[in-house]
Amino acid sequence: MTPNELFDLTGKVAIVTGGAGDIGRVYARALCETGSQVVLADVKEEPVKVAAGELEADGFAAIGVAVDVTRQESTQAMAASAVDAFGGIDILINNAAIMVDLPPFGLSNMPVDEWDRVMGVNFKGPLLCTQAVVPSMTARGGGRIVNGLSAGGFMKMGGIYGVSKLALHGLTANLASELGPLGINVNAIAPGLIDSDSGYASLPKDSPMRAGLEMIIPGKKSGPPGNLIGTLLLLCSAAGDWINGQSISVDGGWIMRL
Ligand SMILES: NC(=O)c1ccc[n+]([C@@H]2O[C@H](COP(=O)([O-])OP(=O)(O)OC[C@H]3O[C@@H](n4cnc5c(N)ncnc54)[C@H](O)[C@@H]3O)[C@@H](O)[C@H]2O)c1
């Protein structure tokens, strides 16, 4: 294969959850630009349809569907929409998450319903979406699943958000072990500080915490969502055939797991 062929996704069908969000929209466009047909799925129905419409207007094959990743019947309907529209599923990007609207509690005094709300979207959601796509991926001889982690998952002070992402790191390795024999590779991307509306909403531009984190990041301090595209395409394409069960940090060296 030539280097271009290694990253070519022509004919593939991808689902991007959180497709109305800052990173989801960028992921969906990158997958379209490398040849995929894309289902953007989000609990925000109107914005996700607008995002898909923008891709369609640019000549790409994209649809927007409503999904609540915490509800099994909803994730099953999302997968059925992809099969109906494009004939099957090859790629799932588990990108939806609660990151901005987090409960203002510590873990030791977290109300159980708030715990369930965050863990439902950030941890159970990727599991339900995976369960929904595995039959189609298996029928097509394999697939790729990419989970959206965060540098916050590898910090001791990440709170419930960090715990949910560390749990997803564990789920990534377990699903990779279980699904590898079916030809389905499961990996994850753990971004660092993202320059986007939601990135700034979760950690304001001028906050002392952001300044402190930037001091300990040895390489590039922050970047726009587009800085994640290279890793995404690696994990979704033939270039990443041999990569399975890995959580890749894309954060300038903020997190280094030895
Ligand atoms: N932005 C950052 O700084 C940053 C840094 C590290 C990791 N991440 C991770 O990247 C991913 C994307 O983040 P983003 O910056 O685009 O955030 P975002 O808030 O812009 O997008 C998240 C999307 O998930 C959707 N969502 C929430 N609950 C849902 C549900 N129940 N069902 C379906 N969709 C639901 C939201 O509607 C939203 O559109 C997340 O997994 C986040 O944890 C973001």
The ligand as a Gaussian input file, in Angstrom:
#p B3LYP/6-31G(d) Opt

LIG

0 1
 N      -12.603000      19.967000      24.801000
 C      -11.630000      19.535000      25.585000
 O      -10.864000      20.318000      26.166000
 C      -11.403000      18.050000      25.756000
 C      -10.201000      17.624000      26.327000
 C      -10.003000      16.255000      26.524000
 C      -10.980000      15.353000      26.144000
 N      -12.150000      15.794000      25.594000
 C      -13.147000      14.787000      25.234000
 O      -13.465000      14.933000      23.851000
 C      -14.812000      14.544000      23.601000
 C      -15.543000      15.644000      22.855000
 O      -15.516000      16.829000      23.623000
 P      -15.927000      18.250000      23.047000
 O      -14.874000      19.201000      23.427000
 O      -16.329000      18.154000      21.629000
 O      -17.196000      18.516000      23.977000
 P      -18.638000      19.049000      23.601000
 O      -19.322000      19.328000      24.906000
 O      -18.534000      20.152000      22.604000
 O      -19.300000      17.794000      22.874000
 C      -19.820000      16.700000      23.580000
 C      -21.101000      16.291000      22.888000
 O      -21.638000      15.141000      23.552000
 C      -23.038000      15.273000      23.495000
 N      -23.732000      14.454000      24.499000
 C      -23.823000      14.681000      25.832000
 N      -24.614000      13.769000      26.407000
 C      -25.030000      12.921000      25.419000
 C      -25.876000      11.793000      25.385000
 N      -26.489000      11.323000      26.500000
 N      -26.066000      11.166000      24.215000
 C      -25.491000      11.629000      23.078000
 N      -24.695000      12.725000      23.043000
 C      -24.473000      13.367000      24.209000
 C      -23.304000      16.761000      23.729000
 O      -24.604000      17.149000      23.302000
 C      -22.170000      17.393000      22.925000
 O      -22.594000      17.746000      21.626000
 C      -15.405000      14.217000      24.987000
 O      -15.327000      12.816000      25.180000
 C      -14.484000      14.939000      25.950000
 O      -14.486000      14.331000      27.202000
 C      -12.387000      17.122000      25.380000

